[in-house]
Structure formats: C-alpha cells, structure tokens
Amino acid sequence: MTIQHDNPGDLQTSKQPGASRPFDANDFCRVCDYPLQNLTSDKCPECGAHVDADDPRTYWDAINESQMEAWAIRMFLFFLLPFLLLIIGLLSLFG
C-alpha cells in the first residue's frame, strides 16, 4: 500500500504486501542492520534475509533496543551496584 499526498514534497509510506504496518525509520534487519524503512518486499535488499513487519523476530526496533539498554542500566544502578557497595563495605569492616 502506498499513501500519496497532494503535496509532492511529502514522503510516501510503503508497506509490505500483507503486512498490517509499514517498517519505520527505527526498524533494521537483524542480520545485517540494513534500515528497512519503506521496504515493500519480504527480503532485506542488503543480505536477502526474510523480514516481516508483523514478526518482531525478523527485525530489530532501535527504540525498543535502546529502551532495553536503559532498563538494564537502571537495574544495575538501583539493585546490583548498591548490593556490591554493601558487600565491599562489609568486607572492609570485617577484613
């Protein structure tokens, strides 16, 4: 499906045949990191890997990946780091 606007300066948005949504600017091939924005086939043009906008296992979303990295950093700062500091403090008291 292609959406065309009255203004020729607007971007066109394409999606894969049969997909419920188009790939956006944050979607990349899991195999080669090729940007999949406006891809209209089910194969990555760079490496030929199967990609499907409806199957997140076939591509990675940069926003979701960065959110997961931020979550991991928060878990480290709020749980693991205080625990490690407690252990170091106890070791310095008894060591």
Buried (B, 14 or more C-beta within 10 A) or exposed (E): EEEEEEEEEEEEBBBBEEBEEBBBEBBBBBBEEBBBBBBEEBEBEEEEBBBBBEEEEBBBBBEEEEEEEEEEEEEEEEEEEEEEEEEEEEEEEEE
